[in-house]
Amino acid sequence: MNLMNPYTIPSTVLLQCVDEETLLFNSANGLFFALNETGAMLWEEMTHATTLHAVIEKMVEVYDVERKQLEADLIAFSQTLVTQGLLSFEQA
């Protein structure tokens, strides 16, 4: 996974907030995916960007976070989203 590869969020993915929990729903497979607070922040930034690099740049600017740790966390999170059908990357 390259930080510069564009990604898309499938149109079948919907965001639902229930009480204090953030859920992603993939209507293509009928599955819900719960996000913790950090995941919800990452997802929010991901909806406004098209590459992980852009998400990292924005989050480093706004939050007090180490770039290397953020990169590792965002890559792991993105890989999980891809596995769940909630995100797809264009190949270089």
Backbone hydrogen bonds in HBPLUS format (Angstrom, degrees):
<---DONOR---> <-ACCEPTOR-->    atom                        ^
c    i                          cat <-CA-CA->   ^        H-A-AA   ^      H-
h    n   atom  resd res      DA  || num        DHA   H-A  angle D-A-AA Bond
n    s   type  num  typ     dist DA aas  dist angle  dist       angle   num
A0005-ASN N   A0002-ASN O   3.10 MM   3  5.39 157.6  2.15 110.4 117.2     1
A0053-HIS N   A0003-LEU O   2.90 MM  50  5.00 150.5  1.99 145.7 136.2     2
A0090-GLU N   A0006-PRO O   2.88 MM  84  5.66 172.6  1.89 167.3 167.0     3
A0007-TYR N   A0050-THR O   2.87 MM  43  5.60 147.1  1.98 144.2 153.7     4
A0008-THR N   A0088-SER O   2.79 MM  80  5.44 153.7  1.85 157.0 165.9     5
A0088-SER N   A0008-THR O   2.97 MM  80  5.44 154.0  2.04 156.9 163.1     6
A0013-VAL N   A0010-PRO O   3.06 MM   3  5.69 166.7  2.07 121.6 123.5     7
A0027-SER N   A0012-THR O   2.83 MM  15  5.17 162.4  1.86 155.0 149.3     8
A0014-LEU N   A0025-PHE O   2.77 MM  11  5.06 161.3  1.80 148.2 154.7     9
A0025-PHE N   A0014-LEU O   2.73 MM  11  5.06 162.1  1.77 152.4 157.8    10
A0016-GLN N   A0023-LEU O   2.77 MM   7  5.09 162.5  1.80 158.6 160.0    11
A0023-LEU N   A0016-GLN O   2.71 MM   7  5.09 166.6  1.73 162.3 166.1    12
A0018-VAL N   A0021-GLU O   2.83 MM   3  5.24 156.6  1.89 157.3 162.5    13
A0021-GLU N   A0018-VAL O   2.79 MM   3  5.24 165.5  1.81 137.5 140.4    14
A0035-LEU N   A0022-THR O   2.83 MM  13  5.41 165.9  1.85 168.2 166.2    15
A0024-LEU N   A0033-PHE O   2.80 MM   9  5.01 161.8  1.84 142.0 148.3    16
A0033-PHE N   A0024-LEU O   2.72 MM   9  5.01 143.8  1.85 148.1 157.0    17
A0026-ASN N   A0031-LEU O   2.94 MM   5  5.51 169.9  1.95 163.4 165.8    18
A0029-ASN N   A0026-ASN O   3.22 MM   3  5.84 141.5  2.38 112.8 120.5    19
A0030-GLY N   A0026-ASN O   2.73 MM   4  5.60 131.1  1.97 150.9 166.8    20
A0040-ALA N   A0036-ASN O   2.85 MM   4  6.07 154.6  1.92 156.1 163.3    21
A0041-MET N   A0037-GLU O   3.09 MM   4  6.36 151.6  2.17 143.1 150.2    22
A0042-LEU N   A0038-THR O   2.92 MM   4  6.23 162.8  1.95 155.5 160.3    23
A0043-TRP N   A0039-GLY O   2.83 MM   4  6.00 164.3  1.86 149.8 154.6    24
A0044-GLU N   A0040-ALA O   2.96 MM   4  6.11 159.6  2.01 143.6 149.2    25
A0045-GLU N   A0041-MET O   3.12 MM   4  6.42 162.0  2.16 149.6 153.4    26
A0046-MET N   A0042-LEU O   2.85 MM   4  6.09 152.1  1.93 149.9 159.1    27
A0047-THR N   A0043-TRP O   2.96 MM   4  6.26 136.6  2.16 150.1 160.6    28
A0048-HIS N   A0045-GLU O   3.08 MM   3  5.40 152.2  2.16 107.0 115.5    29
A0049-ALA N   A0046-MET O   3.45 MM   3  5.19 160.5  2.49  96.1 101.6    30
A0055-VAL N   A0051-THR O   3.26 MM   4  6.63 152.6  2.34 142.7 150.0    31
A0056-ILE N   A0052-LEU O   2.90 MM   4  6.17 162.9  1.93 155.6 159.5    32
A0057-GLU N   A0053-HIS O   2.94 MM   4  6.21 165.3  1.96 153.3 157.1    33
A0058-LYS N   A0054-ALA O   3.09 MM   4  6.25 162.5  2.12 146.3 150.4    34
A0059-MET N   A0055-VAL O   2.94 MM   4  6.14 165.7  1.96 154.5 158.7    35
A0060-VAL N   A0056-ILE O   2.88 MM   4  5.96 160.7  1.92 157.5 162.0    36
A0061-GLU N   A0057-GLU O   3.19 MM   4  6.25 146.6  2.31 137.4 146.0    37
A0062-VAL N   A0058-LYS O   3.05 MM   4  6.29 145.7  2.17 145.1 154.3    38
A0063-TYR N   A0059-MET O   2.76 MM   4  5.55 166.4  1.77 150.4 155.3    39
A0070-LEU N   A0066-GLU O   2.94 MM   4  6.12 162.8  1.97 157.1 162.8    40
A0071-GLU N   A0067-ARG O   2.82 MM   4  6.04 161.7  1.85 157.4 162.2    41
A0072-ALA N   A0068-LYS O   3.07 MM   4  6.28 164.7  2.09 146.8 150.4    42
A0073-ASP N   A0069-GLN O   2.89 MM   4  6.10 165.0  1.92 152.9 157.2    43
A0074-LEU N   A0070-LEU O   2.80 MM   4  5.88 163.2  1.83 154.4 159.3    44
A0075-ILE N   A0071-GLU O   2.93 MM   4  6.04 158.4  1.97 150.6 156.2    45
A0076-ALA N   A0072-ALA O   3.07 MM   4  6.23 165.1  2.10 147.6 151.8    46
A0077-PHE N   A0073-ASP O   2.90 MM   4  6.04 161.1  1.93 148.2 154.1    47
A0078-SER N   A0074-LEU O   2.86 MM   4  5.93 159.9  1.90 144.5 150.4    48
A0079-GLN N   A0075-ILE O   2.93 MM   4  6.12 155.4  1.99 149.1 155.5    49
A0080-THR N   A0076-ALA O   3.12 MM   4  6.39 153.0  2.20 145.2 151.9    50
A0081-LEU N   A0077-PHE O   2.98 MM   4  6.32 156.1  2.03 148.6 155.6    51
A0082-VAL N   A0078-SER O   2.88 MM   4  6.14 156.7  1.93 151.7 157.8    52
A0083-THR N   A0079-GLN O   3.03 MM   4  6.23 161.9  2.06 145.8 150.4    53
A0084-GLN N   A0080-THR O   3.03 MM   4  6.29 144.2  2.16 144.9 154.6    54
A0086-LEU N   A0081-LEU O   2.82 MM   5  4.98 159.3  1.86 157.5 151.8    55
A0085-GLY N   A0082-VAL O   2.99 MM   3  5.08 158.7  2.04 106.3 112.9    56
